[in-house]
């Protein structure tokens, strides 16, 4: 969970921490399966490593969602700024059109 302390826009640092954690857990799992005898019941150490691997993969999925949400937010900001520049309006809120009152009433 050390990548939670890194800024969300620092993609390479966050991804590298999660990927290294996943690779380390896969290596530990393989060593555990190689060293343990074959038994018919589940062993707690392999279950523990499997759950840790799932949690690391969930953390990677969370990062992917966060990164895509930040990119979408940046795109919306850029689109809004471009639209304001095209309209010639430098204010942040759009101005409501004036109501036209009918004549001859």
C-alpha positions in Angstrom: 0.0 0.0 0.0 3.0 2.3 -0.2 1.8 3.5 -3.6 -1.2 5.2 -2.0 1.2 7.8 -0.7 2.4 8.7 -4.2 0.5 11.4 -6.1 -2.2 10.0 -8.4 -0.7 11.6 -11.5 2.7 9.9 -11.0 1.7 6.9 -13.1 5.1 5.1 -13.5 5.9 5.1 -9.8 2.5 3.7 -8.8 2.5 1.0 -11.5 6.0 -0.1 -10.8 5.4 -0.5 -7.1 2.3 -2.6 -7.7 3.8 -4.7 -10.5 6.9 -5.4 -8.4 4.7 -6.5 -5.5 2.7 -8.9 -7.8 5.9 -10.4 -9.2 7.3 -10.9 -5.8 4.1 -12.6 -4.6 4.1 -14.9 -7.6 7.7 -15.9 -6.9 6.9 -16.6 -3.2 3.9 -18.6 -4.2 5.9 -20.7 -6.6 8.6 -21.4 -4.0 5.9 -22.3 -1.5 4.3 -24.8 -3.9 7.7 -26.3 -4.7 8.8 -26.7 -1.1 5.6 -28.1 0.3 4.6 -31.7 -0.1 1.5 -32.5 -2.1 -1.4 -32.8 0.2 -5.2 -33.0 -0.4 -6.1 -30.3 2.1 -5.5 -26.5 1.7 -2.4 -25.1 3.4 -2.7 -21.7 5.1 0.5 -20.3 3.6 -0.6 -20.8 0.0 -4.1 -19.4 0.8 -2.4 -16.4 2.4 -0.2 -15.7 -0.6 -3.2 -16.2 -2.9 -5.3 -13.6 -1.0 -2.3 -11.2 -1.0 -2.0 -11.6 -4.8 -5.7 -10.9 -5.2 -5.4 -7.7 -3.1 -2.4 -6.5 -5.1 -4.3 -7.1 -8.4 -7.3 -5.2 -6.9 -5.0 -2.4 -6.0 -3.8 -2.3 -9.6 -7.4 -2.2 -10.9 -8.1 0.7 -8.5 -5.1 2.6 -9.9 -6.4 1.9 -13.5 -9.8 3.3 -12.5 -8.3 6.3 -10.8 -6.0 7.1 -13.7 -8.8 6.9 -16.3 -11.0 9.1 -14.1 -8.2 11.7 -13.8 -7.7 11.7 -17.6 -11.4 12.1 -18.2 -11.5 15.0 -15.8 -8.5 16.7 -17.5 -10.2 16.2 -20.9 -13.4 17.8 -19.6 -11.5 20.8 -18.3 -9.6 21.3 -21.6 -12.9 21.0 -23.5 -14.6 23.5 -21.3 -11.7 25.9 -21.6 -11.7 25.6 -25.4 -15.4 26.2 -25.5 -15.1 29.3 -23.4 -12.3 30.6 -25.7 -14.4 30.0 -28.8 -17.4 31.8 -27.2 -15.2 34.7 -26.2 -16.4 34.4 -22.6 -13.7 34.5 -20.0 -16.1 33.9 -17.0 -16.5 30.6 -15.5 -20.3 30.4 -15.5 -22.3 30.7 -18.7 -24.4 33.8 -19.1 -28.2 33.2 -19.5 -29.7 34.7 -22.7 -31.8 37.9 -22.2 -35.6 37.4 -22.4 -37.2 39.2 -25.2 -40.4 41.0 -24.2 -43.2 41.1 -26.9 -44.2 44.5 -28.4 -47.6 46.0 -28.7 -49.1 44.5 -25.5 
